[in-house]
């Protein structure tokens, strides 16, 4: 890694991060996921004090496929998975997607730093696994979007 840092004129962690877009993207994504989990922990499903409301439900009066995700996430963070599923049946799979992504951002960033020779493989693995897991987690939402569009 020292040779890599000298070769690319990076100094320290800051230089490594600013010189490596992959690491910067991972840090940003991990930060967003941590904020989502913090949001879920701070706002209570009991008090129903979520600052983000469902625009679809506000406009149409009808719940959408993502209604209840904030409640679901908050309950999952509190260990109440069964109750979380009553708020949104897809809440657990979306939560697990974000949890896996957080772990992947940390682990793949560490591998990226320690193994400069396999970076192309890391990106291919990351994109493939993330894309596949995204499709699995969000498949009901994707189908719902296409169904809604076809009904127009």
Residue pairs with C-beta under 8 A, 6 or more apart in sequence:
1 113
1 114
1 116
4 10
4 116
5 11
5 15
5 16
8 19
9 15
9 19
10 16
10 18
10 19
16 23
16 113
17 23
17 24
17 27
18 24
20 112
22 109
22 112
22 119
22 122
22 123
23 109
23 112
23 113
26 105
26 106
26 108
26 109
26 112
27 105
27 109
29 101
29 105
30 102
30 105
30 106
33 98
33 101
33 102
33 105
34 102
36 73
36 98
37 73
37 77
37 98
37 102
39 70
39 73
40 70
40 73
40 74
40 76
40 77
41 74
41 77
41 78
43 49
43 50
43 51
43 70
43 74
44 74
45 70
45 71
45 74
45 75
45 78
45 87
48 71
50 70
50 71
52 70
54 63
54 64
54 66
54 67
56 62
56 63
56 64
56 67
57 63
57 64
57 67
65 90
65 140
65 141
65 144
66 88
66 141
67 88
68 87
68 88
68 91
69 87
69 88
69 90
69 91
69 94
71 84
71 87
71 88
71 91
72 84
72 85
72 87
72 88
72 91
72 92
72 94
72 95
73 84
73 91
73 94
73 95
75 81
75 83
75 84
75 87
75 91
76 84
76 91
76 92
76 95
81 92
84 91
84 92
84 95
85 91
85 92
90 140
90 141
93 136
93 137
94 137
94 138
96 137
97 133
97 134
97 136
97 137
97 138
100 133
101 130
101 133
104 126
104 129
104 130
108 122
108 125
108 126
111 118
111 122
112 119
112 122
115 122
135 142
